[in-house]
Amino acid sequence: MYNPALRELHRDQLAEVIPLKQETSLLDWLESNNRLIPREILEEENPLGDDVEISELMGVEDNSYEEEEESLA
């Protein structure tokens, strides 16, 4: 099997120091190789519209608790 990235050194030999690259992050590598695809900005649509209140969605009036308190007193 031929793989130029692999090489064999004798056990008693000191290993060579691998030089650090300036672009060490994955994000930098993706940007430098034009492999980073920008995200499309999607606007979230509110299917009910902006004017809908929570109480309208629930179908319950807020004064039901007040009526219970008055009947207990």
FENPECOR-V516945 format. One record per pair of residues at least 12 apart in sequence whose C-alpha atoms are under 8 Angstrom apart, sorted by sequence separation. I is the first residue (numbers start at 1). J is the second residue. D is the distance in whole Angstrom. If there is no record, write none. Layout:
BEGIN
I;J;D + I;J;D
END
This chain:
BEGIN
none
END
